[in-house]
């Protein structure tokens, strides 16, 4: 959870490369935690990589996320 929170802070500070690295670390430590996937979706959407964003949003929801940012992100991608 700490890596997810740090990744979220990096993302909100505009340090998207650091956010990706940190969120990927969070996933490697606990692949069943939905939030890092949703946060990676947000990062990839900000980078304009819609396919990766969609993958991570869907994975987050698959793992039980009901985060409005994830759901809105998928809606913005037409899903």
Buried (B, 14 or more C-beta within 10 A) or exposed (E): EEBBBBBBEBBEEEBBEBBBEBBBBBBEEEEEBBBBBBBBBBBBBEEEBBEBBBBBBBBBBEBEBEBEBBBEBBEEBEE
